[in-house]
Amino acid sequence: MSTTHDIIILGGGVAGMTSAIYAARANLRVLILDENACGGLVNWTKVVENMPSYTSIGGMELAERINTQVEALGVDIEEAACIDSIDLTGAIKVVEADDAKYTAKAVIVATGRKPVPLEVAGECDNVHFCAICDGAAYKGKKVLVVGGGNSGFDEAVALLDQGIKELLLIEKMDKFFAAHTAQDLLASKDNATIEHSTEVIEVSYSEKLHSVTLRNVATGETREHECDGIFVFMGQEPGTEIFADQLALDSDGYIETDELMQTSLTGVYAAGDVRQKKYRQITTAMSDGTIAALEAERFLHSTAE
C-alpha cells in the first residue's frame, strides 16, 4: 500500500496533534503516525492544572479531547505504527511502516521523549512507567518506585491513592531532587519509605516479579526486597534514534531547530519535547506544533508556485 499526503506528522502527542489541527484547517492532507496511541506523555499525567481554560483536567481526558478535534477535521491517523525506514533527505519524504509506504513533501517530527528504562529489569512484565495507567492493578500489593525527582514522588503519591499496600521509593544519588513539599508529602505516608543512595542491581522474576536486589551505593551492602511491581521514573530521553544519520542533533540527542521549528533539512520541522529547548510543557508543545504547521504550510505553498 502506498499513500500520499501533504504533511506527515511523526508522533501523536500534544505537539503533533496541534500541528495536525492547524494543517487540516489549511485544507492540507495530513497523516499522523504514532508508534503507540495518540496523546503521548499527557496520557500518563494524572491531573493537569496549568492548562489555560481548565482549572483542573485529567491528562488522558485532555488528550482525548484534542484527539476528537483532530479526527473531526478528517486527519488520517495510524496508531501502533512500527516505522521500518525513513528518508527525509529528498524533495519527497518517504516513510515505510507496517508494509505501507507514505510520502509527503513536508514532515513534522513530534516523537517526544521516552522514559529511561531500568536495564536490569530485562523483559519483566511488572515494570511500568505510569502510575495512573497501571497502578490500579497493584491495589493491596507492594511496589517499588525508582527515581527521586518530582515525577517519582508525584507518581508515588498517585500509587498510594490507588490503594497500594506498601511502597518503597529509591534514588541512586545521595539526595532527592524533588521539591521539598513533594518529599514531605510522601514521607508523611505511613505505608511509604524513601531511601537515597540505593539502586536496583537485579530483578528476580519468572512468570511474575518476585523481588529485587538493592545495593547501597555508599557502603556496597546488598539486600533482597520483595515487591509485586516496579514503577520507573528516571527521566526521559528523546525519540530520535531513527533520525540520527539525517537530522542535526545536539549532544543529548535532541533535534536542533531554529525559532520557526525548521530542522537541518528543508521541508522537515520538529515540535515539542523532541527538539532542543529549555522548557517542556504542554503549552510550549502546542506553541511548537502551531509554528511547525504554519511554516510547513508556507513551505508547501512556496514549492507549488
Secondary structure by P-SEA (a helix, b strand, c coil): cbbbbcbbbccccaaaaaaaaaaaaaccbbbbbbccccccccccccccccccccccccaaaaaaaaaaaaaaabbbbbcccccccccccccbbbbbcccbbbbccbbbbcccccccccccccccccccccccccccccccbbbbbccccaaaaaaaaaaaaacccbbbbbbccccccccaaaaaaaaacccbbbbcccccccccccccccbbbbbcccccbbbbbbbcbbbbcccccccccccccccccccccccccccccccccccccccccccccccccaaaaaaaaaaaaaaaaaaaaaaac
